[in-house]
Amino acid sequence: MKIKVLLADDHAIVLEGLRAVLSAHDGIEVCGEASNGEQVLQFLARQHADIIVLDINMPVMNGIKCAEKVKAKYPAVKILILTMYAQKSFLEEIIRIGIEGCLLKSNTGKELSDAIIRVMEGKSYFDLIQSFCTDENETTSFKLSDREIEIVKLLCEGLTSTQIAEKLFIADQTVKTHRKNILRKIGAHNTSQLVQFALNNRII
């Protein structure tokens, strides 16, 4: 029986390329395509898929929110994320959700079908992306990670936790946890003090 794969990406040319790669594999069948997270959920409500090859940056509902909803409603469906990013914090986020694998968009040739088969065998697929992750992204002056500094800048721009989550393709709760950790690290109690800290340390 062939592995039924649902492709989700908002770029038609990417979908076409993914379909071409997977169609060359005898054991894989592309059972559907979607251009955003809501279409993924609508498809699964009507039809079965064994695994979703899911892009992160999509309109209407991004890949992270979609993956969270899929795992909550269809836990048996496997998910393989396609991304341009490979930061450690991003990897931790998708592992937390329960996503089985992650593949860089620059490596979607034969590696994609290999990743699908491996995930369907009950294994994870994070091998190559691990080499792009690092624990060295921490400033020595105030011990804020690159991700935390990124969130500080967005908070200083006046963005809400929800807006930051949308912009960075992470969960709202993850942003709130980062904010809490940032305030604790710098000894601030509110956003005004955080902005002052950012100014004093030339973050903004």
N, CA and C atoms as an extended XYZ file, in Angstrom:
612
Properties=species:S:1:pos:R:3:atomname:S:1:resname:S:1:resid:I:1 pbc="F F F"
N         0.835       -1.195        0.000 N   MET     1
C         0.000        0.000        0.000 CA  MET     1
C         0.878        1.257        0.000 C   MET     1
N         0.555        2.199       -0.847 N   LYS     2
C         1.363        3.413       -0.968 CA  LYS     2
C         1.149        4.369        0.210 C   LYS     2
N         2.188        5.113        0.532 N   ILE     3
C         2.100        6.141        1.562 CA  ILE     3
C         1.377        7.348        0.963 C   ILE     3
N         0.289        7.764        1.613 N   LYS     4
C        -0.504        8.895        1.110 CA  LYS     4
C         0.043       10.195        1.703 C   LYS     4
N         0.495       11.090        0.824 N   VAL     5
C         1.139       12.328        1.251 CA  VAL     5
C         0.300       13.542        0.855 C   VAL     5
N         0.058       14.414        1.827 N   LEU     6
C        -0.607       15.688        1.566 CA  LEU     6
C         0.470       16.774        1.532 C   LEU     6
N         0.547       17.512        0.442 N   LEU     7
C         1.526       18.589        0.300 CA  LEU     7
C         0.886       19.924        0.658 C   LEU     7
N         1.594       20.746        1.426 N   ALA     8
C         1.060       22.051        1.815 CA  ALA     8
C         2.124       23.127        1.652 C   ALA     8
N         1.905       24.002        0.673 N   ASP     9
C         2.808       25.125        0.419 CA  ASP     9
C         2.022       26.159       -0.369 C   ASP     9
N         2.288       27.435       -0.123 N   ASP    10
C         1.494       28.457       -0.800 CA  ASP    10
C         2.088       28.877       -2.147 C   ASP    10
N         3.174       28.239       -2.561 N   HIS    11
C         3.762       28.548       -3.865 CA  HIS    11
C         3.518       27.381       -4.835 C   HIS    11
N         2.808       27.669       -5.911 N   ALA    12
C         2.441       26.635       -6.881 CA  ALA    12
C         3.670       25.941       -7.463 C   ALA    12
N         4.722       26.703       -7.704 N   ILE    13
C         5.922       26.115       -8.302 CA  ILE    13
C         6.605       25.138       -7.347 C   ILE    13
N         6.505       25.425       -6.044 N   VAL    14
C         7.070       24.509       -5.040 CA  VAL    14
C         6.255       23.224       -4.993 C   VAL    14
N         4.935       23.365       -4.993 N   LEU    15
C         4.058       22.187       -5.000 CA  LEU    15
C         4.334       21.312       -6.217 C   LEU    15
N         4.523       21.970       -7.349 N   GLU    16
C         4.799       21.234       -8.581 CA  GLU    16
C         6.107       20.450       -8.463 C   GLU    16
N         7.119       21.089       -7.892 N   GLY    17
C         8.408       20.427       -7.719 CA  GLY    17
C         8.328       19.264       -6.750 C   GLY    17
N         7.624       19.459       -5.636 N   LEU    18
C         7.469       18.392       -4.641 CA  LEU    18
C         6.712       17.206       -5.233 C   LEU    18
N         5.656       17.525       -5.999 N   ARG    19
C         4.851       16.464       -6.619 CA  ARG    19
C         5.695       15.656       -7.602 C   ARG    19
N         6.535       16.354       -8.352 N   ALA    20
C         7.381       15.676       -9.345 CA  ALA    20
C         8.381       14.742       -8.664 C   ALA    20
N         8.980       15.217       -7.579 N   VAL    21
C         9.953       14.403       -6.841 CA  VAL    21
C         9.295       13.145       -6.281 C   VAL    21
N         8.123       13.324       -5.657 N   LEU    22
C         7.466       12.197       -4.985 CA  LEU    22
C         6.795       11.239       -5.971 C   LEU    22
N         6.352       11.745       -7.105 N   SER    23
C         5.707       10.886       -8.109 CA  SER    23
C         6.672        9.869       -8.696 C   SER    23
N         7.962       10.167       -8.581 N   ALA    24
C         8.974        9.249       -9.116 CA  ALA    24
C         9.209        8.064       -8.188 C   ALA    24
N         8.585        8.099       -7.003 N   HIS    25
C         8.761        7.017       -6.021 CA  HIS    25
C         7.555        6.078       -6.049 C   HIS    25
N         7.796        4.805       -6.286 N   ASP    26
C         6.700        3.834       -6.415 CA  ASP    26
C         5.858        3.678       -5.153 C   ASP    26
N         6.478        3.903       -3.999 N   GLY    27
C         5.759        3.649       -2.744 CA  GLY    27
C         5.039        4.846       -2.174 C   GLY    27
N         5.035        5.959       -2.911 N   ILE    28
C         4.442        7.201       -2.407 CA  ILE    28
C         3.387        7.729       -3.373 C   ILE    28
N         2.269        8.163       -2.824 N   GLU    29
C         1.194        8.755       -3.626 CA  GLU    29
C         0.827       10.125       -3.053 C   GLU    29
N         0.872       11.163       -3.886 N   VAL    30
C         0.423       12.492       -3.462 CA  VAL    30
C        -1.104       12.489       -3.514 C   VAL    30
N        -1.728       12.517       -2.352 N   CYS    31
C        -3.196       12.385       -2.292 CA  CYS    31
C        -3.914       13.729       -2.278 C   CYS    31
N        -3.160       14.808       -2.100 N   GLY    32
C        -3.798       16.119       -2.072 CA  GLY    32
C        -2.785       17.238       -1.914 C   GLY    32
N        -3.262       18.471       -2.163 N   GLU    33
C        -2.417       19.653       -2.037 CA  GLU    33
C        -3.199       20.757       -1.339 C   GLU    33
N        -2.484       21.593       -0.596 N   ALA    34
C        -3.103       22.707        0.109 CA  ALA    34
C        -2.159       23.903        0.050 C   ALA    34
N        -2.744       25.107        0.113 N   SER    35
C        -1.909       26.308        0.053 CA  SER    35
C        -1.877       27.076        1.367 C   SER    35
N        -2.606       26.569        2.380 N   ASN    36
C        -2.531       27.165        3.717 CA  ASN    36
C        -3.001       26.154        4.760 C   ASN    36
N        -2.823       26.488        6.019 N   GLY    37
C        -3.146       25.571        7.102 CA  GLY    37
C        -4.613       25.197        7.187 C   GLY    37
N        -5.486       26.150        6.888 N   GLU    38
C        -6.925       25.862        6.953 CA  GLU    38
C        -7.314       24.820        5.906 C   GLU    38
N        -6.727       24.906        4.727 N   GLN    39
C        -7.014       23.923        3.683 CA  GLN    39
C        -6.526       22.529        4.084 C   GLN    39
N        -5.430       22.484        4.829 N   VAL    40
C        -4.932       21.200        5.343 CA  VAL    40
C        -5.983       20.564        6.247 C   VAL    40
N        -6.522       21.351        7.165 N   LEU    41
C        -7.523       20.835        8.101 CA  LEU    41
C        -8.810       20.439        7.370 C   LEU    41
N        -9.190       21.225        6.385 N   GLN    42
C       -10.384       20.900        5.594 CA  GLN    42
C       -10.185       19.586        4.838 C   GLN    42
N        -8.999       19.380        4.306 N   PHE    43
C        -8.707       18.137        3.582 CA  PHE    43
C        -8.795       16.940        4.514 C   PHE    43
N        -8.171       17.054        5.691 N   LEU    44
C        -8.159       15.931        6.634 CA  LEU    44
C        -9.552       15.608        7.171 C   LEU    44
N       -10.432       16.590        7.169 N   ALA    45
C       -11.814       16.350        7.614 CA  ALA    45
C       -12.568       15.494        6.599 C   ALA    45
N       -12.107       15.519        5.342 N   ARG    46
C       -12.784       14.774        4.269 CA  ARG    46
C       -12.067       13.494        3.879 C   ARG    46
N       -10.734       13.513        4.021 N   GLN    47
C        -9.946       12.436        3.431 CA  GLN    47
C        -8.728       12.114        4.289 C   GLN    47
N        -8.273       10.879        4.201 N   HIS    48
C        -7.120       10.445        4.996 CA  HIS    48
C        -5.800       10.760        4.306 C   HIS    48
N        -4.819       11.136        5.121 N   ALA    49
C        -3.439       11.268        4.650 CA  ALA    49
C        -2.553       10.627        5.707 C   ALA    49
N        -1.511        9.940        5.283 N   ASP    50
C        -0.592        9.326        6.238 CA  ASP    50
C         0.387       10.347        6.800 C   ASP    50
N         0.796       11.276        5.931 N   ILE    51
C         1.804       12.254        6.324 CA  ILE    51
C         1.586       13.565        5.570 C   ILE    51
N         1.880       14.673        6.247 N   ILE    52
C         1.786       15.994        5.623 CA  ILE    52
C         3.188       16.556        5.467 C   ILE    52
N         3.511       16.973        4.255 N   VAL    53
C         4.747       17.729        4.020 CA  VAL    53
C         4.337       19.195        4.077 C   VAL    53
N         4.737       19.866        5.141 N   LEU    54
C         4.123       21.135        5.534 CA  LEU    54
C         5.122       22.295        5.529 C   LEU    54
N         4.819       23.310        4.741 N   ASP    55
C         5.633       24.524        4.741 CA  ASP    55
C         5.281       25.350        5.980 C   ASP    55
N         6.264       26.120        6.473 N   ILE    56
C         6.019       26.948        7.655 CA  ILE    56
C         5.331       28.256        7.296 C   ILE    56
N         5.860       28.937        6.290 N   ASN    57
C         5.401       30.284        5.963 CA  ASN    57
C         4.258       30.245        4.957 C   ASN    57
N         3.013       30.174        5.478 N   MET    58
C         1.828       30.149        4.623 CA  MET    58
C         0.820       31.180        5.121 C   MET    58
N        -0.011       31.717        4.224 N   PRO    59
C        -1.040       32.677        4.651 CA  PRO    59
C        -2.202       31.976        5.353 C   PRO    59
N        -3.093       32.774        5.914 N   VAL    60
C        -4.325       32.331        6.597 CA  VAL    60
C        -4.003       31.598        7.902 C   VAL    60
N        -3.258       30.514        7.821 N   MET    61
C        -2.805       29.792        9.015 CA  MET    61
C        -1.416       29.232        8.727 C   MET    61
N        -0.441       29.651        9.506 N   ASN    62
C         0.931       29.197        9.223 CA  ASN    62
C         1.136       27.741        9.629 C   ASN    62
N         2.283       27.205        9.258 N   GLY    63
C         2.562       25.793        9.468 CA  GLY    63
C         2.598       25.361       10.916 C   GLY    63
N         3.101       26.220       11.799 N   ILE    64
C         3.196       25.867       13.217 CA  ILE    64
C         1.802       25.708       13.826 C   ILE    64
N         0.930       26.691       13.580 N   LYS    65
C        -0.436       26.609       14.119 CA  LYS    65
C        -1.174       25.418       13.519 C   LYS    65
N        -0.969       25.209       12.235 N   CYS    66
C        -1.598       24.078       11.559 CA  CYS    66
C        -1.140       22.764       12.189 C   CYS    66
N         0.158       22.636       12.399 N   ALA    67
C         0.710       21.404       12.976 CA  ALA    67
C         0.145       21.142       14.368 C   ALA    67
N         0.011       22.194       15.160 N   GLU    68
C        -0.564       22.043       16.503 CA  GLU    68
C        -1.993       21.511       16.419 C   GLU    68
N        -2.778       22.051       15.492 N   LYS    69
C        -4.171       21.631       15.353 CA  LYS    69
C        -4.262       20.200       14.815 C   LYS    69
N        -3.404       19.875       13.859 N   VAL    70
C        -3.397       18.511       13.303 CA  VAL    70
C        -3.047       17.504       14.388 C   VAL    70
N        -2.027       17.786       15.179 N   LYS    71
C        -1.600       16.857       16.227 CA  LYS    71
C        -2.664       16.698       17.307 C   LYS    71
N        -3.444       17.746       17.535 N   ALA    72
C        -4.515       17.671       18.539 CA  ALA    72
C        -5.699       16.855       18.031 C   ALA    72
N        -6.019       16.994       16.739 N   LYS    73
C        -7.215       16.347       16.198 CA  LYS    73
C        -6.920       15.038       15.476 C   LYS    73
N        -5.751       14.950       14.842 N   TYR    74
C        -5.383       13.747       14.069 CA  TYR    74
C        -3.981       13.283       14.493 C   TYR    74
N        -3.835       12.808       15.715 N   PRO    75
C        -2.502       12.464       16.239 CA  PRO    75
C        -1.757       11.393       15.450 C   PRO    75
N        -2.490       10.567       14.696 N   ALA    76
C        -1.832        9.504       13.933 CA  ALA    76
C        -1.176       10.021       12.654 C   ALA    76
N        -1.578       11.212       12.218 N   VAL    77
C        -1.016       11.778       10.992 CA  VAL    77
C         0.393       12.310       11.277 C   VAL    77
N         1.345       11.863       10.495 N   LYS    78
C         2.729       12.309       10.649 CA  LYS    78
C         2.919       13.662        9.963 C   LYS    78
N         3.905       14.425       10.444 N   ILE    79
C         4.179       15.738        9.851 CA  ILE    79
C         5.671       15.888        9.593 C   ILE    79
N         5.971       16.318        8.379 N   LEU    80
C         7.349       16.623        7.996 CA  LEU    80
C         7.383       18.090        7.585 C   LEU    80
N         8.131       18.890        8.336 N   ILE    81
C         8.179       20.331        8.103 CA  ILE    81
C         9.227       20.672        7.042 C   ILE    81
N         8.853       21.597        6.165 N   LEU    82
C         9.815       22.178        5.222 CA  LEU    82
C        10.106       23.599        5.680 C   LEU    82
N        11.366       23.974        5.755 N   THR    83
C        11.703       25.304        6.246 CA  THR    83
C        12.977       25.833        5.621 C   THR    83
N        13.109       27.146        5.637 N   MET    84
C        14.354       27.788        5.222 CA  MET    84
C        15.247       28.015        6.435 C   MET    84
N        14.666       27.842        7.638 N   TYR    85
C        15.364       28.170        8.872 CA  TYR    85
C        15.876       26.922        9.570 C   TYR    85
N        16.894       27.103       10.404 N   ALA    86
C        17.431       25.957       11.135 CA  ALA    86
C        17.989       26.352       12.493 C   ALA    86
N        17.382       27.369       13.127 N   GLN    87
C        17.849       27.765       14.450 CA  GLN    87
C        17.448       26.728       15.486 C   GLN    87
N        18.232       26.634       16.538 N   LYS    88
C        17.976       25.674       17.606 CA  LYS    88
C        16.602       25.913       18.240 C   LYS    88
N        16.245       27.187       18.442 N   SER    89
C        14.964       27.491       19.082 CA  SER    89
C        13.796       27.016       18.225 C   SER    89
N        13.940       27.102       16.905 N   PHE    90
C        12.890       26.633       16.001 CA  PHE    90
C        12.753       25.121       16.084 C   PHE    90
N        13.893       24.436       16.125 N   LEU    91
C        13.887       22.980       16.217 CA  LEU    91
C        13.218       22.525       17.509 C   LEU    91
N        13.523       23.210       18.600 N   GLU    92
C        12.909       22.876       19.891 CA  GLU    92
C        11.399       23.056       19.835 C   GLU    92
N        10.956       24.085       19.133 N   GLU    93
C         9.519       24.367       19.020 CA  GLU    93
C         8.783       23.249       18.292 C   GLU    93
N         9.326       22.797       17.170 N   ILE    94
C         8.614       21.769       16.415 CA  ILE    94
C         8.674       20.405       17.110 C   ILE    94
N         9.739       20.161       17.857 N   ILE    95
C         9.812       18.919       18.632 CA  ILE    95
C         8.776       18.952       19.750 C   ILE    95
N         8.606       20.136       20.358 N   ARG    96
C         7.624       20.282       21.446 CA  ARG    96
C         6.224       19.952       20.944 C   ARG    96
N         5.896       20.368       19.737 N   ILE    97
C         4.569       20.123       19.169 CA  ILE    97
C         4.358       18.636       18.877 C   ILE    97
N         5.454       17.922       18.614 N   GLY    98
C         5.343       16.501       18.304 CA  GLY    98
C         5.532       16.189       16.835 C   GLY    98
N         6.063       17.179       16.096 N   ILE    99
C         6.331       16.978       14.677 CA  ILE    99
C         7.463       15.965       14.513 C   ILE    99
N         7.293       15.048       13.561 N   GLU   100
C         8.229       13.922       13.445 CA  GLU   100
C         9.516       14.241       12.688 C   GLU   100
N         9.494       15.235       11.831 N   GLY   101
C        10.690       15.499       11.050 CA  GLY   101
C        10.745       16.908       10.497 C   GLY   101
N        11.934       17.321       10.099 N   CYS   102
C        12.139       18.652        9.548 CA  CYS   102
C        13.198       18.586        8.452 C   CYS   102
N        12.932       19.254        7.361 N   LEU   103
C        13.806       19.201        6.203 CA  LEU   103
C        14.011       20.611        5.670 C   LEU   103
N        15.256       20.968        5.397 N   LEU   104
C        15.524       22.272        4.794 CA  LEU   104
C        15.027       22.291        3.350 C   LEU   104
N        14.460       23.419        2.932 N   LYS   105
C        13.929       23.529        1.572 CA  LYS   105
C        15.020       23.352        0.518 C   LYS   105
N        16.250       23.587        0.931 N   SER   106
C        17.361       23.433       -0.010 CA  SER   106
C        17.703       21.958       -0.252 C   SER   106
N        17.074       21.061        0.513 N   ASN   107
C        17.370       19.624        0.389 CA  ASN   107
C        16.100       18.815        0.147 C   ASN   107
N        15.376       19.141       -0.902 N   THR   108
C        14.099       18.460       -1.130 CA  THR   108
C        14.111       17.596       -2.385 C   THR   108
N        15.233       16.980       -2.705 N   GLY   109
C        15.298       16.046       -3.812 CA  GLY   109
C        14.981       14.655       -3.302 C   GLY   109
N        15.875       13.735       -3.518 N   LYS   110
C        15.683       12.363       -3.053 CA  LYS   110
C        15.544       12.322       -1.533 C   LYS   110
N        16.161       13.279       -0.873 N   GLU   111
C        16.111       13.301        0.590 CA  GLU   111
C        14.675       13.381        1.109 C   GLU   111
N        13.793       14.049        0.363 N   LEU   112
C        12.407       14.179        0.802 CA  LEU   112
C        11.713       12.823        0.880 C   LEU   112
N        11.843       12.012       -0.155 N   SER   113
C        11.201       10.694       -0.132 CA  SER   113
C        11.838        9.807        0.936 C   SER   113
N        13.151        9.932        1.133 N   ASP   114
C        13.822        9.171        2.197 CA  ASP   114
C        13.287        9.572        3.568 C   ASP   114
N        13.082       10.886        3.743 N   ALA   115
C        12.574       11.388        5.023 CA  ALA   115
C        11.154       10.884        5.284 C   ALA   115
N        10.323       10.896        4.249 N   ILE   116
C         8.936       10.419        4.386 CA  ILE   116
C         8.915        8.946        4.809 C   ILE   116
N         9.703        8.139        4.150 N   ILE   117
C         9.740        6.708        4.469 CA  ILE   117
C        10.238        6.486        5.889 C   ILE   117
N        11.258        7.208        6.264 N   ARG   118
C        11.811        7.047        7.610 CA  ARG   118
C        10.791        7.426        8.676 C   ARG   118
N        10.105        8.554        8.472 N   VAL   119
C         9.096        9.000        9.435 CA  VAL   119
C         7.959        7.984        9.522 C   VAL   119
N         7.553        7.428        8.376 N   MET   120
C         6.481        6.438        8.365 CA  MET   120
C         6.901        5.127        9.015 C   MET   120
N         8.183        4.915        9.164 N   GLU   121
C         8.689        3.735        9.883 CA  GLU   121
C         8.724        3.962       11.397 C   GLU   121
N         8.262        5.134       11.806 N   GLY   122
C         8.204        5.429       13.236 CA  GLY   122
C         9.451        6.111       13.778 C   GLY   122
N        10.317        6.548       12.875 N   LYS   123
C        11.549        7.227       13.296 CA  LYS   123
C        11.393        8.732       13.082 C   LYS   123
N        12.311        9.493       13.653 N   SER   124
C        12.297       10.936       13.427 CA  SER   124
C        13.296       11.281       12.331 C   SER   124
N        13.157       12.488       11.797 N   TYR   125
C        14.083       12.905       10.741 CA  TYR   125
C        14.525       14.347       11.006 C   TYR   125
N        15.599       14.473       11.784 N   PHE   126
C        16.167       15.783       12.082 CA  PHE   126
C        17.671       15.792       11.819 C   PHE   126
N        18.173       14.751       11.193 N   ASP   127
C        19.615       14.541       11.056 CA  ASP   127
C        20.387       15.747       10.529 C   ASP   127
N        20.099       16.118        9.290 N   LEU   128
C        20.904       17.166        8.670 CA  LEU   128
C        20.674       18.529        9.298 C   LEU   128
N        19.455       18.771        9.753 N   ILE   129
C        19.159       20.090       10.321 CA  ILE   129
C        19.891       20.297       11.652 C   ILE   129
N        20.227       19.214       12.316 N   GLN   130
C        20.934       19.334       13.588 CA  GLN   130
C        22.263       20.057       13.411 C   GLN   130
N        22.920       19.823       12.283 N   SER   131
C        24.234       20.414       12.071 CA  SER   131
C        24.173       21.928       11.883 C   SER   131
N        22.965       22.441       11.594 N   PHE   132
C        22.833       23.879       11.417 CA  PHE   132
C        22.485       24.572       12.733 C   PHE   132
N        22.203       23.792       13.776 N   CYS   133
C        21.784       24.352       15.055 CA  CYS   133
C        22.997       24.575       15.955 C   CYS   133
N        22.901       25.582       16.782 N   THR   134
C        24.031       25.897       17.642 CA  THR   134
C        23.570       26.405       18.993 C   THR   134
N        24.380       26.175       19.983 N   ASP   135
C        24.115       26.707       21.318 CA  ASP   135
C        24.965       27.940       21.588 C   ASP   135
N        25.674       28.408       20.562 N   GLU   136
C        26.601       29.507       20.769 CA  GLU   136
C        25.937       30.869       20.651 C   GLU   136
N        24.660       30.883       20.269 N   ASN   137
C        23.971       32.158       20.066 CA  ASN   137
C        23.523       32.766       21.391 C   ASN   137
N        24.470       33.163       22.196 N   GLU   138
C        24.125       33.778       23.464 CA  GLU   138
C        25.079       34.926       23.724 C   GLU   138
N        24.541       36.090       23.989 N   THR   139
C        25.394       37.242       24.225 CA  THR   139
C        25.993       37.147       25.619 C   THR   139
N        27.240       37.555       25.749 N   THR   140
C        27.922       37.423       27.043 CA  THR   140
C        27.507       38.518       28.010 C   THR   140
N        27.028       39.656       27.494 N   SER   141
C        26.748       40.781       28.381 CA  SER   141
C        25.493       40.611       29.227 C   SER   141
N        24.404       40.075       28.624 N   PHE   142
C        23.196       39.906       29.424 CA  PHE   142
C        22.550       38.542       29.245 C   PHE   142
N        23.287       37.612       28.639 N   LYS   143
C        22.837       36.220       28.544 CA  LYS   143
C        21.482       36.065       27.860 C   LYS   143
N        21.234       36.896       26.866 N   LEU   144
C        20.017       36.734       26.065 CA  LEU   144
C        20.376       36.022       24.775 C   LEU   144
N        19.584       35.018       24.415 N   SER   145
C        19.825       34.302       23.162 CA  SER   145
C        19.435       35.189       21.982 C   SER   145
N        19.831       34.777       20.790 N   ASP   146
C        19.457       35.521       19.580 CA  ASP   146
C        17.944       35.634       19.453 C   ASP   146
N        17.251       34.563       19.767 N   ARG   147
C        15.784       34.570       19.687 CA  ARG   147
C        15.196       35.570       20.685 C   ARG   147
N        15.746       35.608       21.905 N   GLU   148
C        15.253       36.532       22.923 CA  GLU   148
C        15.498       37.978       22.518 C   GLU   148
N        16.670       38.242       21.937 N   ILE   149
C        16.969       39.595       21.465 CA  ILE   149
C        16.007       39.982       20.340 C   ILE   149
N        15.713       39.027       19.470 N   GLU   150
C        14.753       39.266       18.387 CA  GLU   150
C        13.392       39.644       18.963 C   GLU   150
N        12.968       38.936       20.007 N   ILE   151
C        11.671       39.212       20.638 CA  ILE   151
C        11.692       40.554       21.362 C   ILE   151
N        12.818       40.896       21.999 N   VAL   152
C        12.958       42.208       22.643 CA  VAL   152
C        12.724       43.315       21.613 C   VAL   152
N        13.355       43.204       20.449 N   LYS   153
C        13.208       44.219       19.402 CA  LYS   153
C        11.754       44.358       18.955 C   LYS   153
N        11.073       43.218       18.811 N   LEU   154
C         9.674       43.256       18.358 CA  LEU   154
C         8.754       43.815       19.438 C   LEU   154
N         9.039       43.497       20.698 N   LEU   155
C         8.266       44.072       21.805 CA  LEU   155
C         8.445       45.580       21.850 C   LEU   155
N         9.664       46.030       21.581 N   CYS   156
C         9.954       47.464       21.579 CA  CYS   156
C         9.258       48.177       20.423 C   CYS   156
N         8.936       47.427       19.374 N   GLU   157
C         8.197       47.997       18.245 CA  GLU   157
C         6.702       48.085       18.545 C   GLU   157
N         6.304       47.531       19.697 N   GLY   158
C         4.908       47.601       20.107 CA  GLY   158
C         4.065       46.419       19.691 C   GLY   158
N         4.684       45.353       19.186 N   LEU   159
C         3.932       44.180       18.763 CA  LEU   159
C         3.442       43.394       19.982 C   LEU   159
N         2.265       42.810       19.856 N   THR   160
C         1.725       41.960       20.911 CA  THR   160
C         2.347       40.562       20.801 C   THR   160
N         2.128       39.746       21.824 N   SER   161
C         2.643       38.372       21.796 CA  SER   161
C         2.092       37.599       20.603 C   SER   161
N         0.807       37.814       20.301 N   THR   162
C         0.175       37.131       19.171 CA  THR   162
C         0.807       37.562       17.850 C   THR   162
N         1.053       38.871       17.702 N   GLN   163
C         1.670       39.384       16.477 CA  GLN   163
C         3.095       38.864       16.311 C   GLN   163
N         3.825       38.787       17.427 N   ILE   164
C         5.198       38.264       17.384 CA  ILE   164
C         5.179       36.788       17.012 C   ILE   164
N         4.236       36.044       17.574 N   ALA   165
C         4.113       34.617       17.270 CA  ALA   165
C         3.864       34.405       15.780 C   ALA   165
N         2.989       35.228       15.204 N   GLU   166
C         2.695       35.143       13.765 CA  GLU   166
C         3.944       35.468       12.944 C   GLU   166
N         4.667       36.483       13.359 N   LYS   167
C         5.836       36.947       12.600 CA  LYS   167
C         6.975       35.927       12.635 C   LYS   167
N         7.144       35.264       13.795 N   LEU   168
C         8.253       34.327       13.965 CA  LEU   168
C         7.855       32.869       13.741 C   LEU   168
N         6.547       32.646       13.466 N   PHE   169
C         6.029       31.298       13.209 CA  PHE   169
C         6.243       30.379       14.419 C   PHE   169
N         5.948       30.922       15.600 N   ILE   170
C         5.999       30.123       16.821 CA  ILE   170
C         4.678       30.297       17.560 C   ILE   170
N         4.457       29.510       18.590 N   ALA   171
C         3.199       29.554       19.336 CA  ALA   171
C         3.144       30.780       20.248 C   ALA   171
N         1.924       31.283       20.498 N   ASP   172
C         1.740       32.423       21.396 CA  ASP   172
C         2.373       32.153       22.763 C   ASP   172
N         2.151       30.958       23.269 N   GLN   173
C         2.652       30.615       24.601 CA  GLN   173
C         4.174       30.636       24.631 C   GLN   173
N         4.785       30.276       23.522 N   THR   174
C         6.252       30.308       23.448 CA  THR   174
C         6.760       31.735       23.571 C   THR   174
N         6.082       32.679       22.923 N   VAL   175
C         6.470       34.096       23.022 CA  VAL   175
C         6.321       34.575       24.461 C   VAL   175
N         5.216       34.206       25.103 N   LYS   176
C         4.970       34.625       26.488 CA  LYS   176
C         6.036       34.064       27.424 C   LYS   176
N         6.443       32.824       27.170 N   THR   177
C         7.500       32.210       27.986 CA  THR   177
C         8.821       32.941       27.776 C   THR   177
N         9.134       33.259       26.522 N   HIS   178
C        10.354       34.018       26.223 CA  HIS   178
C        10.329       35.371       26.930 C   HIS   178
N         9.175       36.055       26.874 N   ARG   179
C         9.059       37.383       27.493 CA  ARG   179
C         9.296       37.298       29.002 C   ARG   179
N         8.700       36.301       29.606 N   LYS   180
C         8.870       36.103       31.047 CA  LYS   180
C        10.345       35.853       31.389 C   LYS   180
N        11.001       35.024       30.591 N   ASN   181
C        12.415       34.717       30.819 CA  ASN   181
C        13.298       35.947       30.605 C   ASN   181
N        12.951       36.747       29.596 N   ILE   182
C        13.717       37.968       29.306 CA  ILE   182
C        13.634       38.935       30.481 C   ILE   182
N        12.410       39.171       30.963 N   LEU   183
C        12.219       40.090       32.090 CA  LEU   183
C        12.989       39.612       33.315 C   LEU   183
N        12.965       38.298       33.535 N   ARG   184
C        13.688       37.736       34.690 CA  ARG   184
C        15.185       37.943       34.535 C   ARG   184
N        15.703       37.687       33.346 N   LYS   185
C        17.148       37.797       33.112 CA  LYS   185
C        17.668       39.224       33.292 C   LYS   185
N        16.881       40.207       32.839 N   ILE   186
C        17.365       41.587       32.886 CA  ILE   186
C        16.875       42.349       34.112 C   ILE   186
N        16.055       41.669       34.928 N   GLY   187
C        15.577       42.290       36.160 CA  GLY   187
C        14.527       43.362       35.932 C   GLY   187
N        13.768       43.246       34.849 N   ALA   188
C        12.706       44.208       34.542 CA  ALA   188
C        11.354       43.643       34.982 C   ALA   188
N        10.395       44.556       35.171 N   HIS   189
C         9.067       44.127       35.623 CA  HIS   189
C         7.956       44.451       34.626 C   HIS   189
N         8.280       45.233       33.601 N   ASN   190
C         7.262       45.587       32.613 CA  ASN   190
C         7.931       45.963       31.291 C   ASN   190
N         7.097       46.231       30.295 N   THR   191
C         7.620       46.516       28.957 CA  THR   191
C         8.395       47.828       28.920 C   THR   191
N         7.962       48.814       29.710 N   SER   192
C         8.665       50.104       29.738 CA  SER   192
C        10.109       49.920       30.187 C   SER   192
N        10.304       49.123       31.226 N   GLN   193
C        11.659       48.851       31.703 CA  GLN   193
C        12.451       48.045       30.679 C   GLN   193
N        11.758       47.156       29.968 N   LEU   194
C        12.414       46.368       28.926 CA  LEU   194
C        12.902       47.279       27.801 C   LEU   194
N        12.070       48.258       27.405 N   VAL   195
C        12.449       49.211       26.354 CA  VAL   195
C        13.663       50.025       26.805 C   VAL   195
N        13.654       50.464       28.054 N   GLN   196
C        14.776       51.229       28.574 CA  GLN   196
C        16.058       50.395       28.561 C   GLN   196
N        15.922       49.125       28.925 N   PHE   197
C        17.065       48.204       28.891 CA  PHE   197
C        17.597       48.076       27.460 C   PHE   197
N        16.686       47.931       26.508 N   ALA   198
C        17.078       47.778       25.110 CA  ALA   198
C        17.820       49.014       24.609 C   ALA   198
N        17.351       50.184       25.027 N   LEU   199
C        18.005       51.436       24.637 CA  LEU   199
C        19.408       51.521       25.255 C   LEU   199
N        19.479       51.205       26.548 N   ASN   200
C        20.748       51.312       27.275 CA  ASN   200
C        21.806       50.374       26.707 C   ASN   200
N        21.363       49.215       26.213 N   ASN   201
C        22.302       48.215       25.702 CA  ASN   201
C        22.400       48.198       24.182 C   ASN   201
N        21.842       49.250       23.564 N   ARG   202
C        21.920       49.444       22.120 CA  ARG   202
C        21.371       48.261       21.335 C   ARG   202
N        20.320       47.650       21.878 N   ILE   203
C        19.630       46.588       21.146 CA  ILE   203
C        18.723       47.216       20.090 C   ILE   203
N        18.199       48.402       20.417 N   ILE   204
C        17.368       49.149       19.464 CA  ILE   204
C        17.962       50.535       19.256 C   ILE   204
